[in-house]
């Protein structure tokens, strides 16, 4: 694993390991825990990493070994009901209590010096937020990488069931801690079944076949789309970001499936009095940030932990925010996110044009038919699967069930920094999930996805209804000579289920959808800012024990 990464810091310490420690959970169930530590004299701060995905690859090397080498005790623990730990796993009910019980156990260890940090990606971010709801006094820093704080939003987005997410999360938690080979077999089986699955087979039958049986927590989560459902009471840990005190670094990628949750929590952190925070956003997916992007992610994390656990701020960058600007392949330092920008609406026009002039009315412009027997396929975007990220959309846009509206060639670069949304005026002969996407069309005609999002469409007649699709955040430069494209279709398969909340077992039929002229694509427009080129995070200062990982 080390050979696959570049620009990692030099090892400072040899590492020892205590494997298979039994830490009592809130109810006394044993939580299996591995303890990595520097083989050196002296006191070192402790990092707590709580995971439902086992303690082997990649977690042991990537978090236990690498951070222990840099002078940290690392406590890597399997959540209850996973990785050999006792009790029964639940998606969210046990993490706050079990995290607090683990800190109580730490206080009894002779090597614990009373200085604690937390770190980890994805669900490992959720375990951090759960602990921070009532932070112990020892907690001095958090690094939430590609993190989760609202479990419901992992499965249900703007009225749409995120079917592929649900199945992949179920597969990961069910099989990953059993070892690499069983997890690989389960993942390959899921990919094979997803290729043959059509939206005509609604849940729960579809995911039961894909997973070889349905974990109870997954069935419950899919069956509760309403955010006000009592099932989700207490699930969100968003309030943890509003608690003053614990310095928190947040890291995500533009194509991370949890990027929206990161931006939500960062906004709360910035509003919290006395809360030190930072944000790094790279050109990554949920998985590539821990692979190709790991040198940058590790450097940012190490700098933050050294600053707040070791009183060494020398590696911190001068601004709160650093983002990678797509279309330009450059890093930009900003004082805040999102930066101040004005709204820039673009409007669909006849013959597939995208224009700046607002229409006189809401006349029908173009229509398409979504057929669940031949669904619109998923192409790129913020997925958990291997196809995530920016992809060529040209073949997708040639389909009859995908509409595109394209602007003229740009005479100068256009920067889009901040949240993107679509205000859609639509009519349809049935309920559906509508999908909208911002694309960059280069002079050769290649169309590349930038950001996207769904919206639930519920209508019972020909009269148009208005829906808003939030399309995520982006930092992207459309170069001179390129064109801005707005893509509209129905739910791409298998990323989303085809109809709003399709959990009642009802079959889904073809739906005719019409886009009206008073729709709008709203972009956060602004002038080019200061760009940091050639110095990505972690490019300097990594070899010294007294410097952090971020470029200054």
Phi, psi and omega in degrees: 000319180298322181295338180277353181248152175238160175064025173280152181290158177294145178293132180262333185218149164290157188239135172252164184217127167255117187255143170075031175290145179256110180255127182289130176284183182301328179258010179092352178299142181284128175256114184288131191222137173251140182241111174264141183209151176290137176274079183201157177282151175114173179269142178225144176291165184245140173249131177256125180234110182248126191221143171268005188253022180086179184237010179270223178291139355268001194293317180300304178295315192286327181248311181296303185291307189295321181280328175295324176300332182268003174104038177229141160288135178237119178256106184255115191235140174274127177301159183303142179077005179226154173058026180093353178288151181284173180083187183241130181291139168228150188302329184208350192286339191251353193289324180295312181293319181290326176295316179296321178295325178293321177296321177299321177294320179301322182300339181268356184272134184296336181271352181279122185262008177089004179246119188232138170231163175233154182202155174148160182257162169059237179295336176293338170288323179297319179296331176290312180298323180298318177295325185281354175301320172229079191296133175293154183298338180285342186285113186247348182196148175228144171232105182259110184256119177050046198269160178252136170229344181234097183300325181300319182291344174292330183257328186232121183233115176051045177084003182246136173282122178277084191298311182297318177304311184301316182290320180290321177296317177300318178296316183297311183290327182285325192241335191297320182286354177280352180123164186296318185291311177299323179294318179297316179299316181295321180293317179296321178297318179296316179299319180294317180289326178296324179297326182267352182281139174238158178297349177292344177256097186282162171295152011269355184301320185295312184282338174296316178295319185292326184262354184067040186120150187250119173300141184302318182295326180289317178300318180295318182294318180292326184279002183234074182285336185285125179297340179268003177299134179305336180303325185270005180301119181084002183287318183287135176253024183302327183296340180297331180285347182263358179277122180296151169125293193282115177298133188227125173259136180239137184226135177207181176232155182297335180249022174282132181295341178254015182301320180301322178292324177298314181294325177298312182291325178297320177299321178292319178300319182292334179276341184285131181293132175069023182253109177284133184210159175213161182220130173235128178232119182249181182275050194242161168263183181297328182261326184290338177298330179266001176245268180301324183271003187300320178305318178290317181295317180296317181298314179298316182295315182295319179299317181294317182292320177296322181295320190256344177252339184239006180056040180231089182274010188297337182268357182287143175281163188282344181242159182289333189233136169227127181232149172271131182263111177292157182080348180230339181055055179220156177260142181233130176267132182226156178282334183202168174223135353285153177289160179299125180213151174267155178283137181234096181279141171240145187238140176288147182222165180305154178063027173076022179271155175236121191230167178269340184279128180292143181285162178284332183207194184246046181294150175300139182250309185202154182227158172211161179244126175267124180244112182296342176285340177221070192289156173296126185280156172285132175226107176063194180097191183278076181255165170270345184275175184293341181276012184289162173103192178286134182221159175288120182263007188301313180294319178301317185285351175278351180288153179286345181259020177230122177262145175227142174232123192236134179280173178286164175303135182283138179273345176209161182298147175237123177263132175243111182229112179132195181283141179246140177216162178235130172258109189254135171248112191225149167233152184202162179258020177181172180281151183199169168252120179266144183235133182228144190215140172265131181230156176249121180255118182276173183300340178275352180097002178287128182253121184241130181289138179253306177204164186198176177181160181260169171208137179282133180244117178236114181212152181236021179189191184278345181294133181290148174239157181253131175226153178245129177252118172279129189248017177084181178258157176206159166229107191213139174251119171274114186287159174302137183091344176274168179232147176270131181236139175248119182252135180227132178208189170267182187304121176290140184255137006263018183301315180236151167290153192283339184231155179301126175050057183278061183252009183264005178081003182286142177289152181249130181251178178300146180227131176263124185237134180240132177265133181255158190293339181272021169281161181208140170260121186251117182248139173281104189265154176185166179281156177303142180251190178290129184245133175264110182249141176078000179230072176294165179306136176087007184284338180227162170076012187275342185273352186259137179289348182255005179240149177274194188260349186268145175293143180262000000 
